[in-house]
Amino acid sequence: MNCRDCHKEQREERGCEKDSVIPGRWKIGDDFYQRCPIKLITEDTNEYLFAYQFYKEGFLPNGKGWANESMKFIQAMKIISSEVNKNE
């Protein structure tokens, strides 16, 4: 999805600027959202999602081992991996 592709009516329906006028507009797994899922992704979250692909390929940010990675990074990869596995 690309926010620039949505016209005014779509932005209202999809919940881009405020909650969607359609109850339960978005369903992800067992959860329902009233806002566009893109709006729920913070800059930090986006960076972790980007890093996940490298993590899957065995590349770590500090280039050494797990002991050299931050606990925040390790937890983020565990959460993303768990969610990916649920949806595969």
C-alpha positions in Angstrom: 0.0 0.0 0.0 1.2 3.5 -0.8 -0.5 6.4 1.0 0.0 8.6 -2.0 -2.3 6.4 -4.1 -5.3 6.9 -1.9 -7.8 9.6 -2.8 -9.9 11.5 -0.2 -12.7 9.0 0.0 -10.3 6.1 0.3 -8.4 7.8 3.1 -11.7 8.3 5.1 -12.7 4.6 4.4 -9.3 3.2 5.3 -8.7 5.3 8.4 -5.7 7.2 7.2 -6.2 10.5 9.1 -8.7 9.3 11.8 -10.6 6.1 12.6 -12.3 4.5 9.6 -16.0 5.1 9.2 -16.3 1.3 8.7 -16.3 -0.6 11.9 -13.5 -3.3 12.1 -12.1 -2.0 8.7 -8.8 -3.8 9.1 -8.3 -7.4 10.4 -4.8 -8.6 11.0 -4.7 -12.1 12.5 -7.3 -12.0 15.2 -7.1 -8.3 15.8 -9.3 -5.5 14.3 -8.1 -2.0 13.6 -9.9 1.2 12.7 -6.7 2.9 11.4 -4.7 2.1 8.3 -2.0 -0.4 9.3 0.6 1.8 7.6 -0.2 4.5 10.2 0.5 2.1 13.0 4.1 1.5 12.0 6.5 3.9 13.6 9.9 4.9 12.2 11.6 2.5 14.7 9.2 -0.3 13.8 9.9 0.2 10.2 13.7 -0.1 10.8 13.2 -3.3 12.7 11.0 -4.7 9.9 13.7 -3.7 7.4 16.4 -5.4 9.5 14.4 -8.6 9.9 15.2 -9.7 6.3 18.9 -9.4 7.0 18.5 -11.2 10.4 16.8 -14.1 8.5 19.8 -14.3 6.2 22.1 -14.4 9.2 23.4 -10.8 9.1 23.5 -9.1 12.5 23.9 -5.3 12.8 27.1 -5.5 14.8 28.5 -8.2 12.6 29.6 -10.5 15.4 27.4 -12.7 17.6 24.2 -12.4 19.6 26.1 -11.2 22.7 27.0 -8.1 20.8 23.4 -7.2 19.9 21.1 -5.1 22.1 18.4 -6.8 24.0 15.9 -4.5 22.2 17.1 -5.8 18.8 16.9 -9.4 19.9 13.4 -8.9 21.4 12.2 -7.2 18.2 13.5 -10.0 16.0 11.8 -12.6 18.3 8.5 -10.7 18.1 8.6 -10.2 14.3 9.7 -13.9 13.8 6.8 -15.1 16.0 4.3 -13.0 14.0 5.7 -14.1 10.7 5.5 -17.8 11.8 1.8 -17.3 12.9 0.9 -16.0 9.4 2.7 -18.5 7.3 
